[in-house]
């Protein structure tokens, strides 16, 4: 069916996002948001474009092949001048066989980060999302399409609906306000929604806002409605589980999509009707068999900019710095609702807690930690008491 076909231009969008993610994971290379958004099929993989080295091209080629469920060596020996070269090979391959997709979570351990899902279940998620987005004329996406929910919402869901999908990651809010039309749906994470609200984004009547990746706040939802987004949808799911539920208002409980069963544990009903138990990444507080609230992450992770970060893991790695004797990392929330990491640091004897020390540690963090893992505030302590080691 045409609705299940992923055309080359969309494959190229996914490849561009996956390249940026893999370059950051494997080679500690980081590209700014607008640079990634500017990549297209015509972007060179090497000099003048993504600027990947031969070794980086090899590793990134494996990531791309595995994303689309293809053999790791699919792109070995293939033309690699432009992103479009890889997109053509991948589109041909998935046209012949597409049985699964492979996504990577934000887990630091690469083995635990890899999440493989059957293709029919990924399309099942997208069909469920399409049902609650029914009647939209266009879908505009502010999120990268290489994550599980980003791929389902910005690529597969509009394809199933037969509507246009527009990548607006490189569009400033002023231009986006002029581009939004009656009946559109705009997809973004709460972090990006906060940014757009600060920049005074406005929307015409009957425009829908979709958020996922971190919890919405009532204050942010109110700002979005005031800006013209009369319909809100907040989605819940994860890279590990797929798309699970949705709600209209932050104060409400989430409702399970039809391919899930709840109340006494969480079960997924596959496209063939077979049920299996699934462990959600959060503690689920059941209201009844179909609705639930969330009780926090099982692994202690928090969401910084829609990326899962484990503060204890960040503290452990900060302790690897030669100046740091002990460290605890907490989460603080700014007045605008944005979470940030705060590091409480005990220095080794003989080192003074001055600006020079803070700059040295911050420079190390910039080369060692992912952007979302970097503390935004440093407190130097004589020792760590219960207050510093406790939850943020």
N, C-alpha and C positions, 0 to 999 in steps of 0.2 A: 504494500500500500504506500502511496506517495507520502502520507503523513508520518510514516516511519523512516523515510529517507532523510539522511543528514547530508545536505549538499556541500560542495567543496568550500564555499565561502564560510560556512559555519564551522566546518572542520578546521579551517585556517584560524578562525577566532579562538577556538579551543586550544589549538597548538600554540599560538602566541602566548596565551595565559599560562599554559603548562610549562613552556620554556622559561618564563620568568620565575615560576615557582621552583623548578628543578635547579636552575642556576643559583638560586638563593640557598636551597637545601644542600646541594652537593659542592658548590664552589664559593659560597658566601658572597655571591654577587647580588647586588640589589639595584633594581630599576625603579624610578619614581612612577607614580600612578599614571601620569599623563603620557610618559614614554611608552609604557605597556599598552595603553589605550590607543596609541597612534599606530601600532603594528598592524599590518594587514598581510594579505597573501603576497603582495609585492615586496614586502620587507626582506632584505637579504639576511640570511642566517649568520653570515660572517661579517667582514668589514663593511662599514657603511650602514649597518642595520643592528641586529642583535649583538654582533661582534663576538660570536662564539668561537672558541679555539677548536681545533680538530678533536681534542679529548672531550671538550664540552659538547660538541655536536654528537659524538658517539653516545655519551650518557643521556643527553636530552632526547636523542632518537629512540632510545630504549623506553624512556618515560612515555613518549608519545605513542609508541606502538602498544605498550601495555595498557595505556588509558583506554584505547579502543579495542582491547581484548585480542590483540594480534601477537604473533610471535615476536620475541625480543629483537630478532635480527631483521625485522621487516624492512627497515630503512637503511640497513647496511648496504653500501654500494649504490644506493639510490641517489639521484640528483639532489643536491643540497645547496643550491645557490639561493633560493628564496623559500619562504614559508609555504608558498603555493606548490612548490615541488613536492614537499612532503604531504601536503593536503591532497594532491591528486592521487598519490600512492595509497594513502589511508582511505580515501573515499572509495577507491576501486576495491580495496580489500574488504571493507565493511559491507559493501554492496554484495559481495559474494558470501560473506560469513560474519555474523555478529552475534556472539553468544553471551558475552559479558563485558563489563567495563571495570576498570581498576582506578580507584581514587586514592588520594593520600590525605590522611588527617594531619592535624598539627602536631602529632606526637613527635617528640625528639628522636626516639628510637625508630629508625627507618623500617625495621621489620614489623613493628607494631603499627606503623603508620599506614601500611598498605591494606586497603579494604576492597575486596573483589565482590562484585554484585552481578547477578544474572541480568542480562539485558532486558528480559521480559519484565522483571520486577522494577527496573529503572523506568521503563515505559509505563508500568502500572502506577508508579508514583506520579509521573507527569500527567497521566490521564486524570488522576484524583485532583491534582492542582488545577487542571483545565476545567473541571466541573465547578470549582468555586470561583473561577475567574471568567465564567461564561458570560458572553455578551460584550466583551471588550473588543475594541476595533484594532488597537495596536498594543504591543508590549514593548516598553522601553526599559532597558536594564542598565543599572549603575554598578553591577557586580561582575566579577570575573567568571567566565564560564567553565573553568577547569575543576571547580569543587563540585561535589555531588548535587547539592541543592542549587548552586549556580547553573550547572549544566541542565538539570531538569527544568528549572524555571525560565532560563533565558534562551534555551535552544529547543528542547523537546516539547514543552508545553505550548508555545505559540505554533510550533509545527503541527501538533495535534489539533489545535483550534483552527488552523488555516489562516492565521493572521500574521502580519508583518512583525518581525522582531528587530529592534533597533538598538545597537550598542551605543550608549550615550556616556560612557566612562570619560571620554575626553571633552565633554561639553560642559562649559561653565553654567552655573545656575541661571544667570540672566538669559543666556541663549536657550537653555532648556525650558524656561518659563514660556518663551515665545514659540517653542516647538510643540509643547503639549497641546493636545486637541481633545475635544469632547469624546468621552468613551475610552480614553487611553488608560493603561495600567502601567505604573512605574514601580520597578523592583529595586530595592536597596537594603543594606543592613542598617540597623538603628544608628550606628556611628555615622554612616553617610547621610542618613536622614537628619541627624543633628546638624551636620555641616550645611546641608541644603536649607534648613530652617534658619540658621544664622545668616546665610547669604540671601534670605528673603525670596526663596523659590515660591512661586504661586502657580495654581492650577485652575483650569476652567471647570465648569459644572460637570458632574458625573465622571470625575477622574478617580481611579482607584489607586491606593497606595498599598504595596506589599512589602513586608519586612520579615527578615529571618536572620539567624546567626547569633543573636544575643537578645536578652529580654528587652521588651519595650517598656517605657514608663508612661504612666498616665499623662504626665506633663508633656512629653514628646508627642503622644497621640493627639492631645488637645491642640498643640501647635500645628500639626499636620492638617487637622480638620479646619482650623482657622485659615490655613493657607489655601484651602479650596479642595482638599482631598476628602470628598464626602463619604467615601467607602474605604475602610481599612481592613486588611487581612494580615494577621501575624501567623507565620507558619513555624511548626516545631519539628525538628528531626536532627539527624547528625550524619556524618560521613559513614559511621559504623552501622547505622540502622536503616537509613533511608528516611523518607518523609512520613511522619507519624500523625500529626494533628494540626489544628488551626483554631483561631478565635478571631473575633472582631474587635474586642476591647481588652486592654491589658488587665482590667479587673476581673474579667470573666475566666472561667475554666476553659482549657483546651478541649476540643472535640476530636475524637478519633476519626480518621478517614475510614471509608467502608472496608478496606482490606486489612483492618486491624481488629482484634478482639481484646478486651480489657476487663477490669474488675478484679480478677484473680490472676495477677501476672499479665504479661503482655505477649500476645501471639500475633504473628503475621500470617495472613491467608494468601498464599501465592496465586498466580494466575491460573494454575491448574486445580485450585481448591484445597491444596495440602496446607495444613497449619503447622507452624513451628514456633517454639518459644524464642523470644528475643529479649536480651537485657538492654534496656535503655541506658544511655550515658548519664542520665539524671535519676535521682530518686523520684518515683511517681507516686503522687498522693491521689488515690482514686476517689472521685465523688460518687460515681456509679459506673456501670459497665462501659459507658461511652465517653465520659468526661473526666478530666483530671487536672491537677495542678502539679507544679514542679517543686521539689524539695532540695535542690542543689545537686551539683555534680558528684558522682560516685568517686571519681579519681581526684577530687580536690581542685580541679581546674576552674579558672575564671575566664571570662571572655573579655579580651582587650581588643577593641577594634574588630569584633566578630571573629577573632582567632582565639582558640583555647590555649591558655597559658597556665602552667602549674607553678604557683609561687614557691613552693618548697624546692622544686627542681631548679628554679632560677637561683634561689639562695645557695643551693649546693654547688652550682657552677661558679657563682661569685666567690665562694670560698676557695676556689682554685687559683684566684688571683694572689700573687705573692705578697701583697700588702695586707690582705684580709685574713684575720684570725677566726672570725665568726660572723655570721650574717643571718638575718631573718627578713623575709620579704612579705609585705602586707599589701592589701588593696585599699586605696582611698578613692572616694568619689568626689569629683569637682562639683561646683554649684550647678553646672549645666548638665549633670547626670553622666558625665564621661568617667569611666573607671581608669585608674592609673596605678602603676606599681610604685611602692615606696620601700626603699632598702634601708634597713637598720644595720649598720656596719660597726664591728669592733676591729680596729686596726691592730696589726702586729706591734709589739713594743718598739719604741724608737721612731715611729712614724707619726707625724702631726696631722690632725684632722683639719687641714686648711684647703683653700681653693685649688692649689696645685694638686693635692692628693685627689680631690673630687674630680678634677679634669682628667687625671691619669686613669682613674677607674672608669670614668665615663667613656674615654677613648677605647679602652679595652672592651667595654660592653658593646660598643658600636661595631667592633670587628669580630666579636665572639657570639653575641646573642642576636636572635631575630629582632626586628624592629619592635614587635609587640611585647617582647620579653624584657626590653630595656627599662630599668627604673627611671622614673621622671624626677624623683626626689631622693636625695641621700641624707640620712641622719647618722651622724657618727656618735656611737655610744661607748661608755666605759665597759659595759657588760650588757648582756641581753637578759632581761628579766621576763616574767610571765607576760607583761604587756606587749613587748616586742615580738615574742614568739607566738602570741595568740593570734586568732583569726582577725583579718582586717575588717 
